[in-house]
Amino acid sequence: MPWIEANGASLRYTLSGAGKDTLVLVHEAGGCIESFDDALPALEKEFRVLRYDQRGFGFSEKVRELSFEGVVADLAGLLDALKITAPVYLAGCAMGADFAVGFAARHPARVVKLMLTSPYIGSNAARGTGTLDRAALVEREGIRAAMSASHARSYPDALRALDQERFARYQARWVCNTPASFSAQARMVHGVDLTPEYPNIKAPTLVIGAKHDTQRPPAKAQEVAHAIKGAQYQLAETGHFMNVETPQLFAATALAFFKGQ
């Protein structure tokens, strides 16, 4: 997988698939390109698929500070660097949905359709200090210290039981995150409120509420759908990380919305 300089950062990316249209996949907090591995085969049949490690994660450039605007600008810079000028299909998962919202709101002409899984509306700061507490724990003791409690919330037993090997692979990737970058994203997320962004989205949008998501419950996803003009809402039998926990369902839902299958 190659790297490219985009918006002042070295980003790892991959382009694959046979379709003429480009689908951009934006991974979850703590995720990476491999977060979409199990969903990829179905998507590649219909799209040229662009995956990338966000700044600070996977094998992209590591950081100690992040800004929401900077991460959104990274995606615009990546598309520019790859000379992808045609509008793209865009899917973001959990925290990746937030960045997809930011991109679609700031660059409406560059998005054909938008799919958001487990998005959130309102102030993250109002939800309490849990995100900041986890950032402090990771900085003191490393990623593994936060893994058990974090995954108890984001990857419940009912979804682990579907494929224990998939869950083990997810944990093995997740624990390899860099503490500084992970904490930087947690601090950045704490100050985000996307409520003003939703009315600026022009692309046809599908919002997915995850039945087993306690961090960003379906009711919040439904509020997001109401805030985006003309958006569709769908409740899915999945969790906080739909792309990881139920990848076949993620792919099938994306194809049904994007391609009308």
SEKOL-359036 format. One record per residue: residue number from 1; x, y, z of N, C-alpha, C, CB in turn; residue in three letters. Coordinates in steps of 0.05 Angstrom, whole numbers, always signed. Atoms other than C-alpha are relative to their C-alpha. Glycine has a CB too. Layout:
BEGIN
(NUM; (X; Y; Z); (X; Y; Z); (X; Y; Z); (X; Y; Z); "ALA")
...
REM end
This chain:
BEGIN
(1; (+17; -24; +0); (+0; +0; +0); (+18; +25; +0); (-19; +0; +24); "MET")
(2; (-18; -23; +2); (+30; +67; -20); (-7; +22; +20); (-2; +11; -28); "PRO")
(3; (+5; -24; -15); (+36; +133; +17); (+1; +24; -19); (+23; +3; +23); "TRP")
(4; (+1; -24; +16); (+23; +203; -9); (+0; +24; +19); (-24; +0; -20); "ILE")
(5; (+0; -24; -15); (+35; +273; +17); (-26; +15; -6); (+25; +18; -5); "GLU")
(6; (+26; -14; +4); (-33; +308; +28); (-5; +18; +24); (-23; -21; -3); "ALA")
(7; (+6; -19; -21); (-48; +371; +67); (+21; +0; +22); (-27; -6; +12); "ASN")
(8; (-22; -1; -19); (+20; +369; +100); (+4; -25; +17); (-4; +23; +18); "GLY")
(9; (-4; +25; -15); (+16; +297; +124); (+5; -23; -20); (-25; -6; +17); "ALA")
(10; (-4; +24; +16); (+40; +230; +97); (-22; -20; +7); (+29; -12; +6); "SER")
(11; (+24; +17; -5); (-22; +187; +89); (+4; -26; -16); (-26; +14; -9); "LEU")
(12; (+1; +26; +14); (-24; +112; +73); (-28; -3; -12); (+7; -23; +19); "ARG")
(13; (+26; +4; +14); (-79; +95; +23); (+1; -24; -18); (-8; +26; -16); "TYR")
(14; (+1; +21; +21); (-102; +42; -25); (-24; +5; -17); (-1; -28; +13); "THR")
(15; (+22; -2; +20); (-145; +45; -88); (-3; -28; -12); (+6; +21; -22); "LEU")
(16; (+4; +26; +11); (-176; -20; -110); (-29; -2; -11); (+5; -22; +21); "SER")
(17; (+26; +4; +10); (-236; -46; -148); (-3; +7; -29); (-20; +16; +16); "GLY")
(18; (+4; -2; +29); (-265; -46; -218); (-19; +21; -9); (-8; -27; -10); "ALA")
(19; (+21; -19; +8); (-319; +6; -216); (+11; +26; -12); (-17; +7; +23); "GLY")
(20; (-8; -26; +11); (-316; +72; -253); (-4; +23; +20); (-15; +6; -26); "LYS")
(21; (+5; -21; -20); (-343; +112; -194); (+17; -6; +25); (-30; +1; +8); "ASP")
(22; (-17; +3; -24); (-301; +124; -131); (-17; +1; +25); (+22; +22; +0); "THR")
(23; (+12; +1; -27); (-325; +104; -62); (+22; +4; +20); (-15; -27; +4); "LEU")
(24; (-19; -6; -21); (-287; +134; -4); (-11; -11; +27); (+6; +30; +2); "VAL")
(25; (+8; +12; -25); (-289; +96; +62); (+16; +14; +22); (+4; -31; +0); "LEU")
(26; (-13; -15; -22); (-273; +135; +126); (-3; -16; +26); (-13; +29; +4); "VAL")
(27; (+0; +19; -22); (-254; +91; +185); (-7; +13; +27); (+26; -14; +2); "HIS")
(28; (+8; -8; -27); (-274; +95; +258); (+24; +9; +16); (-14; -23; +14); "GLU")
(29; (-22; -7; -18); (-233; +123; +316); (+16; -24; +8); (-12; +14; +26); "ALA")
(30; (-17; +22; -6); (-174; +79; +327); (+2; -20; -22); (-9; -14; +25); "GLY")
(31; (+0; +18; +22); (-185; +46; +260); (+22; +5; -20); (-26; +1; -14); "GLY")
(32; (-21; -2; +21); (-145; +40; +196); (-12; -12; -25); (+26; -15; +8); "CYS")
(33; (+9; +12; +26); (-150; +15; +124); (-12; -27; +4); (+24; -1; -19); "ILE")
(34; (+9; +28; -4); (-159; -56; +149); (-27; -2; +13); (+20; -15; +16); "GLU")
(35; (+27; +1; -11); (-224; -37; +184); (-21; -8; -20); (-6; +27; +12); "SER")
(36; (+20; +6; +21); (-259; -48; +118); (+7; -25; -16); (-1; +23; -20); "PHE")
(37; (-9; +23; +15); (-224; -112; +96); (-23; -19; -6); (+22; -15; +16); "ASP")
(38; (+20; +21; +4); (-283; -158; +106); (-24; +10; -16); (-10; -9; +27); "ASP")
(39; (+22; -11; +17); (-332; -111; +70); (+10; +5; -28); (-10; +26; +12); "ALA")
(40; (-11; -10; +26); (-285; -97; +12); (-7; -17; -24); (+30; +0; +3); "LEU")
(41; (+5; +15; +25); (-297; -156; -36); (-26; +8; -14); (+0; -29; +6); "PRO")
(42; (+25; -7; +13); (-370; -138; -48); (+1; +29; -11); (-23; -2; +21); "ALA")
(43; (-1; -28; +9); (-355; -63; -54); (+17; +3; -25); (+10; +18; +22); "LEU")
(44; (-18; -2; +22); (-298; -73; -103); (-13; -8; -27); (+25; -17; +5); "GLU")
(45; (+13; +8; +24); (-345; -105; -153); (-15; +23; -14); (-20; -23; +6); "LYS")
(46; (+17; -22; +11); (-383; -40; -162); (+15; +27; +0); (-25; +3; +16); "GLU")
(47; (-14; -26; -3); (-333; +16; -144); (+30; -3; -1); (-8; +12; +27); "PHE")
(48; (-29; -4; -6); (-262; +39; -146); (+0; +10; +29); (+15; +20; -20); "ARG")
(49; (+2; -5; -29); (-253; +39; -70); (+25; +14; +10); (-6; -25; +16); "VAL")
(50; (-23; -14; -13); (-208; +90; -35); (-2; -3; +30); (+0; +30; -8); "LEU")
(51; (-2; +1; -29); (-188; +73; +36); (+26; +14; +8); (+1; -30; +10); "ARG")
(52; (-24; -13; -10); (-137; +111; +77); (+1; +0; +30); (+2; +29; -11); "TYR")
(53; (-4; -3; -28); (-108; +115; +146); (-1; +30; +7); (+27; -13; +10); "ASP")
(54; (+1; -28; -7); (-128; +180; +178); (+26; +9; +14); (-24; +5; +19); "GLN")
(55; (-24; -11; -14); (-73; +225; +204); (+0; -9; +29); (+0; +32; -2); "ARG")
(56; (-3; +10; -28); (-48; +195; +269); (-5; -29; +4); (-18; +15; +17); "GLY")
(57; (+9; +28; -4); (-73; +124; +256); (+12; -18; -22); (-30; -1; +0); "PHE")
(58; (-11; +19; +19); (-53; +61; +220); (+30; +5; -5); (-15; +0; -26); "GLY")
(59; (-27; -6; +8); (+11; +74; +182); (+3; +28; -12); (+11; -20; -20); "PHE")
(60; (-3; -28; +8); (-3; +148; +168); (+16; +15; +21); (-27; +13; -4); "SER")
(61; (-17; -16; -18); (+38; +203; +200); (-12; +4; +28); (+6; +27; -13); "GLU")
(62; (+10; -2; -27); (+32; +204; +276); (+3; +29; +10); (+16; -18; +18); "LYS")
(63; (+2; -28; -9); (+15; +268; +314); (-4; +1; +30); (-23; +15; -15); "VAL")
(64; (+7; -5; -28); (+7; +298; +383); (-24; +18; +3); (+24; +11; +15); "ARG")
(65; (+23; -17; -1); (-47; +347; +365); (-16; -4; -26); (+8; +30; +2); "GLU")
(66; (+18; +2; +23); (-107; +343; +318); (-22; +21; +1); (-12; -29; -2); "LEU")
(67; (+24; -18; +1); (-162; +390; +295); (-20; -13; -19); (+8; +29; -10); "SER")
(68; (+21; +11; +17); (-228; +371; +264); (+3; +10; -28); (-28; +6; +11); "PHE")
(69; (-3; -13; +26); (-217; +420; +207); (+23; -12; -15); (+3; +30; +3); "GLU")
(70; (-23; +11; +13); (-149; +391; +193); (-4; -28; -10); (+23; -1; +20); "GLY")
(71; (+5; +27; +9); (-173; +319; +189); (-19; +1; -25); (-13; -17; +22); "VAL")
(72; (+17; -3; +23); (-229; +340; +141); (+16; +10; -24); (-23; +20; +6); "VAL")
(73; (-17; -10; +22); (-178; +379; +99); (+18; -21; -10); (+16; +24; +10); "ALA")
(74; (-17; +22; +10); (-135; +316; +96); (-14; -15; -22); (+7; -19; +24); "ASP")
(75; (+14; +15; +21); (-189; +281; +56); (-1; +16; -26); (-29; -7; +10); "LEU")
(76; (+0; -17; +24); (-196; +339; +8); (+28; +0; -13); (-9; +29; +7); "ALA")
(77; (-28; +1; +11); (-120; +340; +1); (+7; -26; -12); (+19; +7; +22); "GLY")
(78; (-5; +27; +11); (-118; +265; -11); (-12; -3; -27); (-10; -21; +19); "LEU")
(79; (+14; +2; +26); (-169; +269; -67); (+15; +17; -21); (-29; +9; +2); "LEU")
(80; (-14; -17; +18); (-131; +327; -98); (+27; -12; -8); (+5; +28; +13); "ASP")
(81; (-26; +12; +6); (-64; +291; -93); (-3; -24; -19); (+14; -8; +26); "ALA")
(82; (+5; +23; +18); (-94; +230; -127); (-14; +8; -26); (-17; -21; +15); "LEU")
(83; (+13; -11; +24); (-126; +275; -180); (-28; -12; -4); (+18; -6; -25); "LYS")
(84; (+28; +9; +2); (-196; +249; -164); (-17; +25; +1); (-7; -20; +24); "ILE")
(85; (+15; -25; +2); (-237; +308; -188); (-30; -5; -2); (+10; +16; -24); "THR")
(86; (+29; +6; +2); (-304; +274; -201); (-12; -3; +28); (-5; -25; -17); "ALA")
(87; (+13; +4; -26); (-354; +273; -143); (+2; -29; +8); (-29; +9; -1); "PRO")
(88; (-4; +27; -11); (-346; +212; -98); (-25; -8; +16); (+25; -2; +16); "VAL")
(89; (+18; +11; -20); (-392; +167; -59); (+16; -2; +26); (-11; -29; -9); "TYR")
(90; (-15; -4; -25); (-374; +174; +14); (-15; -15; +23); (+4; +29; +7); "LEU")
(91; (+12; +14; -23); (-386; +128; +74); (+19; +2; +24); (-5; -30; -7); "ALA")
(92; (-15; -2; -24); (-362; +142; +145); (-13; -14; +23); (+4; +30; +7); "GLY")
(93; (+10; +16; -22); (-368; +99; +207); (+8; +11; +27); (+11; -29; -3); "CYS")
(94; (-4; -11; -27); (-376; +125; +278); (+15; +26; -2); (+16; -21; +17); "ALA")
(95; (-14; -25; +3); (-323; +179; +285); (+6; +6; -29); (+26; -2; +16); "MET")
(96; (-3; -5; +29); (-310; +170; +211); (-24; +13; -12); (+6; -26; -14); "GLY")
(97; (+24; -13; +9); (-382; +191; +201); (+2; +30; +5); (-25; -11; +13); "ALA")
(98; (-3; -28; -6); (-365; +257; +234); (+17; +14; -20); (+12; +4; +29); "ASP")
(99; (-18; -12; +20); (-308; +270; +186); (-13; +1; -27); (+26; -15; -1); "PHE")
(100; (+15; +0; +25); (-352; +250; +128); (-20; +23; -1); (-14; -27; -4); "ALA")
(101; (+19; -23; -2); (-404; +301; +152); (+15; +26; -6); (-13; +1; +27); "VAL")
(102; (-16; -25; +4); (-350; +355; +155); (+7; +4; -29); (+24; -1; +17); "GLY")
(103; (-7; -2; +28); (-327; +339; +85); (-24; +7; -18); (+13; -26; -10); "PHE")
(104; (+24; -5; +16); (-397; +336; +55); (-11; +28; +4); (-21; -21; +6); "ALA")
(105; (+11; -27; -5); (-417; +401; +88); (+18; +22; -12); (-2; +5; +30); "ALA")
(106; (-19; -20; +10); (-354; +438; +65); (+4; -2; -30); (+26; -2; +14); "ARG")
(107; (-5; +5; +29); (-349; +407; -5); (-24; -14; -12); (+26; -17; -3); "HIS")
(108; (+24; +13; +10); (-420; +393; -27); (+1; -10; -29); (-24; +18; +3); "PRO")
(109; (-2; +7; +29); (-401; +390; -101); (+17; -25; -4); (+11; +23; -16); "ALA")
(110; (-18; +22; +3); (-352; +334; -87); (-12; -27; +9); (+26; +5; +15); "ARG")
(111; (+12; +25; -11); (-402; +283; -58); (-25; -6; -16); (-7; +4; +30); "VAL")
(112; (+24; +9; +14); (-453; +244; -99); (-21; -9; +20); (+7; -24; -19); "VAL")
(113; (+18; +10; -21); (-484; +206; -41); (+17; -4; +26); (-14; -26; -8); "LYS")
(114; (-13; +1; -26); (-468; +201; +33); (-13; -21; +18); (+0; +28; +14); "LEU")
(115; (+11; +20; -19); (-476; +143; +82); (+14; +3; +27); (+3; -29; -11); "MET")
(116; (-11; -4; -27); (-466; +153; +157); (-10; -22; +18); (-9; +28; +11); "LEU")
(117; (+8; +20; -20); (-465; +97; +208); (+7; +10; +28); (+14; -27; -6); "THR")
(118; (-4; -9; -27); (-473; +115; +281); (+11; +28; +2); (+18; -19; +15); "SER")
(119; (-8; -28; -4); (-468; +190; +274); (-11; +11; +26); (-9; +18; -24); "PRO")
(120; (+9; -12; -25); (-481; +238; +332); (-8; +29; -5); (+22; -2; +22); "TYR")
(121; (+8; -28; +2); (-516; +304; +341); (+1; +12; +28); (-28; +3; -13); "ILE")
(122; (-2; -13; -26); (-504; +353; +397); (+29; +2; +9); (-16; -15; +21); "GLY")
(123; (-27; -5; -10); (-443; +370; +439); (+11; -25; +13); (+0; +23; +20); "SER")
(124; (-13; +22; -13); (-395; +315; +456); (+9; +7; +28); (+25; -8; -16); "ASN")
(125; (-8; -9; -27); (-371; +356; +515); (-23; -4; +20); (+9; +29; +0); "ALA")
(126; (+23; +3; -18); (-442; +353; +544); (-4; -29; +9); (-25; +10; -14); "ALA")
(127; (+3; +28; -8); (-437; +277; +547); (+17; -7; +24); (+7; -18; -24); "ARG")
(128; (-17; +6; -23); (-386; +282; +603); (+29; +0; -7); (-8; -26; +13); "GLY")
(129; (-30; -1; +3); (-311; +275; +613); (+11; -27; -7); (+12; +10; +25); "THR")
(130; (-10; +27; +5); (-306; +201; +594); (+21; +0; -22); (-22; -17; -9); "GLY")
(131; (-20; +0; +22); (-269; +216; +529); (+27; +11; +10); (-10; +17; -24); "THR")
(132; (-25; -12; -10); (-218; +261; +564); (+13; -19; +21); (-6; +27; +13); "LEU")
(133; (-11; +19; -20); (-210; +210; +621); (+14; -22; -14); (-23; -11; +18); "ASP")
(134; (-13; +22; +14); (-195; +156; +571); (+26; +10; -13); (-19; -12; -22); "ARG")
(135; (-25; -11; +11); (-144; +201; +536); (+22; +2; +20); (-6; +28; -12); "ALA")
(136; (-20; -3; -22); (-109; +214; +602); (+10; -28; +8); (-12; +14; +24); "ALA")
(137; (-9; +28; -7); (-108; +139; +618); (+19; -11; -20); (-24; -18; +3); "LEU")
(138; (-17; +10; +21); (-78; +122; +551); (+27; +13; +0); (-13; +4; -28); "VAL")
(139; (-25; -14; -1); (-25; +175; +558); (+17; -10; +23); (-4; +30; +2); "GLU")
(140; (-15; +10; -23); (-6; +149; +627); (+9; -29; -2); (-17; +3; +25); "ARG")
(141; (-5; +29; -2); (-10; +74; +617); (+1; -15; -26); (-21; -11; +18); "GLU")
(142; (+0; +13; +26); (-15; +60; +543); (-27; -10; -9); (+19; -24; +1); "GLY")
(143; (+26; +7; +13); (-70; +36; +496); (-13; -24; +15); (+5; -7; -29); "ILE")
(144; (+12; +25; -11); (-80; -33; +528); (-15; +6; +26); (+22; -20; +6); "ARG")
(145; (+13; -7; -25); (-101; +0; +594); (-29; +7; -5); (+14; +22; +14); "ALA")
(146; (+27; -9; +6); (-164; +27; +560); (-16; -21; -16); (+1; +26; -15); "ALA")
(147; (+13; +17; +19); (-180; -33; +516); (-24; -14; +11); (+20; -21; -10); "MET")
(148; (+22; +16; -10); (-225; -75; +560); (-26; +17; +3); (+7; -13; +27); "SER")
(149; (+24; -16; -4); (-272; -19; +581); (-10; +12; -26); (+7; +23; +20); "ALA")
(150; (+8; -12; +25); (-272; +13; +512); (-16; -20; -17); (+24; +10; -15); "SER")
(151; (+12; +20; +17); (-290; -51; +476); (-26; -12; +12); (+19; -22; -7); "HIS")
(152; (+25; +8; -12); (-343; -70; +527); (-23; +18; -9); (+3; +1; +31); "ALA")
(153; (+21; -18; +10); (-380; -8; +503); (-4; -2; -30); (+8; +29; +8); "ARG")
(154; (+2; -3; +29); (-364; -9; +429); (-4; -27; -14); (+24; +13; -10); "SER")
(155; (+1; +26; +13); (-363; -84; +414); (-13; -20; +19); (+29; -10; -9); "TYR")
(156; (+14; +16; -20); (-416; -120; +456); (+2; -30; -6); (-28; +9; +2); "PRO")
(157; (-3; +30; +2); (-417; -195; +469); (-17; -11; -22); (-8; -12; +26); "ASP")
(158; (+18; +11; +21); (-476; -206; +421); (+13; +1; -27); (-26; +15; +0); "ALA")
(159; (-13; -3; +26); (-433; -181; +363); (+27; -15; +0); (+5; +29; -6); "LEU")
(160; (-24; +16; -1); (-369; -215; +386); (-7; -29; -7); (+13; +1; +28); "ARG")
(161; (+8; +28; +5); (-407; -281; +384); (-4; -7; -29); (-25; -6; +16); "ALA")
(162; (+4; +5; +29); (-420; -273; +310); (+25; -10; -13); (-9; +26; -14); "LEU")
(163; (-26; +8; +12); (-346; -282; +294); (+22; +7; +20); (+4; +14; -28); "ASP")
(164; (-20; -5; -20); (-296; -289; +351); (+27; +7; -12); (+2; -24; +19); "GLN")
(165; (-26; -6; +13); (-237; -289; +304); (+1; +29; -11); (+5; -20; -23); "GLU")
(166; (+1; -28; +9); (-259; -223; +274); (+4; +19; +23); (-28; +6; -14); "ARG")
(167; (-4; -16; -23); (-263; -193; +343); (+29; +0; +9); (-19; -9; +23); "PHE")
(168; (-28; +2; -8); (-194; -219; +360); (+18; +16; -19); (+9; -29; +0); "ALA")
(169; (-15; -17; +19); (-166; -187; +296); (-3; +29; +6); (-8; -7; -29); "ARG")
(170; (+5; -28; -6); (-199; -122; +314); (+16; +9; +24); (-30; +5; +5); "TYR")
(171; (-15; -7; -24); (-168; -121; +384); (+30; +1; -6); (-6; -20; +22); "GLN")
(172; (-28; +0; +6); (-100; -139; +356); (+9; +25; -15); (+7; -25; -16); "ALA")
(173; (-6; -25; +14); (-102; -79; +309); (-2; +24; +19); (-19; +4; -24); "ARG")
(174; (+7; -24; -17); (-133; -31; +360); (+22; +6; +20); (-26; -4; +14); "TRP")
(175; (-19; -4; -22); (-81; -42; +414); (+27; +10; -11); (+4; -27; +15); "VAL")
(176; (-25; -10; +12); (-25; -23; +365); (-1; +30; -6); (+5; -15; -26); "CYS")
(177; (+1; -29; +4); (-49; +49; +362); (+21; +14; +17); (-28; +11; +7); "ASN")
(178; (-19; -17; -14); (+0; +103; +384); (-14; +16; +21); (+16; +18; -20); "THR")
(179; (+14; -15; -21); (-20; +132; +452); (-3; +30; -5); (+14; -4; +26); "PRO")
(180; (+2; -29; +4); (-4; +204; +433); (-21; +7; -21); (+27; +11; -9); "ALA")
(181; (+20; -6; +21); (-46; +203; +369); (-28; -7; +9); (+7; -15; -26); "SER")
(182; (+27; +8; -9); (-103; +165; +401); (-11; +20; +20); (+2; -28; +14); "PHE")
(183; (+9; -20; -20); (-106; +215; +459); (-6; +27; -14); (+22; +4; +21); "SER")
(184; (+5; -25; +14); (-101; +274; +411); (-27; -1; -13); (+22; +5; -21); "ALA")
(185; (+26; +2; +13); (-162; +249; +373); (-22; +2; +22); (-3; -25; -16); "GLN")
(186; (+20; -1; -21); (-200; +238; +438); (-5; +29; +10); (+8; -18; +24); "ALA")
(187; (+3; -28; -9); (-186; +309; +461); (-14; +17; -22); (+27; +13; +6); "ARG")
(188; (+13; -15; +21); (-206; +337; +393); (-30; -6; -2); (+13; -7; -27); "MET")
(189; (+28; +8; +1); (-271; +297; +392); (-17; +13; +22); (-2; -30; +1); "VAL")
(190; (+15; -11; -23); (-291; +324; +460); (-12; +27; -6); (+19; +1; +24); "HIS")
(191; (+9; -27; +5); (-299; +394; +432); (-18; +2; -25); (+23; +17; -3); "GLY")
(192; (+14; -1; +25); (-338; +375; +369); (-30; +0; +4); (+7; -24; -18); "VAL")
(193; (+29; -1; +2); (-411; +393; +357); (-8; +5; -29); (-13; +21; +20); "ASP")
(194; (+5; -2; +28); (-434; +380; +286); (-28; +11; -7); (+4; -26; -13); "LEU")
(195; (+27; -9; +4); (-504; +407; +295); (-2; +21; -22); (-12; +11; +25); "THR")
(196; (+3; -21; +21); (-491; +469; +251); (+8; -10; -28); (+18; +23; +7); "PRO")
(197; (-10; +10; +26); (-460; +426; +196); (-22; -14; -16); (+23; -20; +4); "GLU")
(198; (+19; +17; +14); (-520; +381; +180); (-17; +15; -21); (-18; -12; +20); "TYR")
(199; (+15; -14; +21); (-562; +434; +144); (+15; +7; -25); (-12; +25; +11); "PRO")
(200; (-16; -7; +23); (-504; +447; +97); (+5; -24; -19); (+27; +11; +9); "ASN")
(201; (-4; +23; +16); (-504; +376; +69); (-21; -1; -23); (-2; -26; +17); "ILE")
(202; (+18; -1; +24); (-534; +374; -2); (-3; -28; -12); (+12; +19; -21); "LYS")
(203; (+0; +27; +13); (-519; +301; -22); (-23; -17; +12); (+27; -14; +3); "ALA")
(204; (+18; +19; -11); (-573; +248; -15); (+14; -17; +21); (-12; -19; -23); "PRO")
(205; (-13; +12; -23); (-558; +216; +52); (-16; -22; +12); (+5; +22; +21); "THR")
(206; (+11; +21; -16); (-571; +151; +88); (+13; +0; +27); (+3; -28; -15); "LEU")
(207; (-10; +0; -27); (-564; +151; +163); (-8; -27; +12); (-12; +23; +17); "VAL")
(208; (+4; +26; -12); (-556; +84; +199); (+2; +2; +30); (+21; -20; -11); "ILE")
(209; (+0; +3; -29); (-576; +75; +271); (+7; -28; +7); (-26; +9; +13); "GLY")
(210; (-8; +27; -7); (-543; +15; +304); (-14; -9; +25); (+31; -1; +5); "ALA")
(211; (+17; +10; -22); (-588; -26; +349); (+16; -6; +25); (-15; -25; -9); "LYS")
(212; (-16; +8; -23); (-531; -48; +394); (+21; +21; +7); (+14; -26; -6); "HIS")
(213; (-19; -22; -6); (-495; +20; +399); (-10; +15; +24); (+3; +18; -25); "ASP")
(214; (+7; -16; -24); (-497; +49; +469); (+14; +26; +1); (+6; -16; +25); "THR")
(215; (-15; -25; +0); (-446; +103; +455); (-14; +22; -17); (+28; -5; -10); "GLN")
(216; (+14; -18; +18); (-484; +134; +397); (-27; -14; -7); (+16; +8; -25); "ARG")
(217; (+24; +17; +3); (-554; +104; +405); (-16; +8; -24); (-17; +2; +25); "PRO")
(218; (+15; -5; +24); (-603; +99; +348); (-17; +25; +1); (-19; -24; -5); "PRO")
(219; (+16; -25; -2); (-645; +157; +374); (+16; +24; -9); (-10; +4; +29); "ALA")
(220; (-17; -22; +8); (-586; +203; +363); (+4; +0; -31); (+27; -1; +14); "LYS")
(221; (-3; +3; +29); (-575; +176; +293); (-25; +10; -14); (+6; -29; -8); "ALA")
(222; (+26; -9; +12); (-649; +189; +278); (-2; +30; +1); (-23; -13; +15); "GLN")
(223; (-1; -30; -1); (-640; +261; +301); (+17; +11; -22); (+10; +10; +28); "GLU")
(224; (-17; -8; +22); (-583; +267; +251); (-15; -1; -26); (+25; -17; -1); "VAL")
(225; (+15; +3; +25); (-628; +242; +196); (-21; +22; -3); (-15; -28; -1); "ALA")
(226; (+20; -22; +1); (-681; +294; +214); (+14; +27; -6); (-15; +1; +27); "HIS")
(227; (-15; -25; +3); (-627; +348; +213); (+10; +4; -29); (+22; +2; +19); "ALA")
(228; (-10; -1; +28); (-605; +332; +141); (-24; -1; -19); (+20; -23; -6); "ILE")
(229; (+23; -2; +18); (-655; +353; +88); (-2; -24; -18); (+2; +26; -17); "LYS")
(230; (+5; +22; +18); (-685; +293; +54); (+14; -26; +7); (+7; +7; -27); "GLY")
(231; (-15; +24; -7); (-642; +242; +90); (-19; -24; +7); (+18; +6; +24); "ALA")
(232; (+14; +24; -7); (-665; +170; +97); (+12; -10; +27); (+3; -22; -22); "GLN")
(233; (-9; +12; -25); (-660; +134; +164); (-5; -30; -1); (-13; +13; +25); "TYR")
(234; (+4; +29; -1); (-650; +59; +174); (+12; -11; +26); (+14; -13; -24); "GLN")
(235; (-10; +14; -24); (-643; +18; +238); (+11; -27; -8); (-23; -3; +21); "LEU")
(236; (-14; +24; +8); (-593; -38; +231); (+8; -17; +24); (+25; +7; -17); "ALA")
(237; (-8; +20; -20); (-577; -101; +271); (+30; +0; +1); (-12; -28; -6); "GLU")
(238; (-29; -3; -1); (-506; -78; +285); (+8; +16; +25); (+10; +13; -26); "THR")
(239; (-10; -15; -22); (-462; -40; +333); (+14; +25; -8); (+18; -17; +16); "GLY")
(240; (-13; -26; +4); (-419; +22; +340); (+18; +0; -24); (+16; +7; +25); "HIS")
(241; (-18; +2; +23); (-370; -2; +287); (-13; -19; -21); (+28; -9; +8); "PHE")
(242; (+15; +17; +18); (-417; -29; +233); (+19; -13; -20); (-21; +15; -15); "MET")
(243; (-18; +10; +20); (-360; -37; +183); (+17; -23; +10); (+18; +23; -9); "ASN")
(244; (-17; +21; -12); (-320; -81; +231); (-18; -23; +10); (+17; +11; +22); "VAL")
(245; (+16; +20; -14); (-375; -118; +269); (-19; -16; -18); (-16; +14; +22); "GLU")
(246; (+18; +14; +19); (-423; -134; +212); (+8; +10; -28); (-30; +6; +7); "THR")
(247; (-10; -11; +25); (-382; -121; +149); (-17; -7; -24); (+28; -10; -5); "PRO")
(248; (+17; +7; +23); (-428; -159; +101); (-25; +17; +0); (-7; -30; +2); "GLN")
(249; (+24; -17; -2); (-488; -120; +126); (+8; +29; -8); (-11; +0; +28); "LEU")
(250; (-10; -27; +8); (-447; -55; +118); (+2; +1; -30); (+27; +6; +13); "PHE")
(251; (-3; -1; +29); (-430; -73; +46); (-26; -1; -14); (+18; -23; -9); "ALA")
(252; (+26; +3; +13); (-500; -95; +28); (-16; +25; +2); (-15; -24; +12); "ALA")
(253; (+15; -25; -4); (-530; -32; +58); (+11; +22; -18); (+0; +8; +29); "THR")
(254; (-13; -21; +17); (-480; +13; +22); (-7; -4; -29); (+30; -1; +4); "ALA")
(255; (+6; +5; +28); (-492; -21; -45); (-29; +6; -6); (+7; -28; -8); "LEU")
(256; (+28; -5; +5); (-567; -18; -38); (-6; +30; -2); (-17; -12; +23); "ALA")
(257; (+4; -29; +1); (-564; +57; -24); (+14; +13; -23); (+8; +12; +26); "PHE")
(258; (-17; -14; +20); (-508; +77; -71); (-7; -8; -29); (+29; -5; +5); "PHE")
(259; (+4; +10; +27); (-525; +33; -130); (-29; -10; -5); (+19; -23; -5); "LYS")
(260; (+27; +8; +4); (-598; +16; -119); (-4; -30; -3); (-11; +13; -24); "GLY")
(261; (+1; +29; +2); (-585; -59; -112); (-17; -11; +22); (+28; -13; +0); "GLN")
REM end
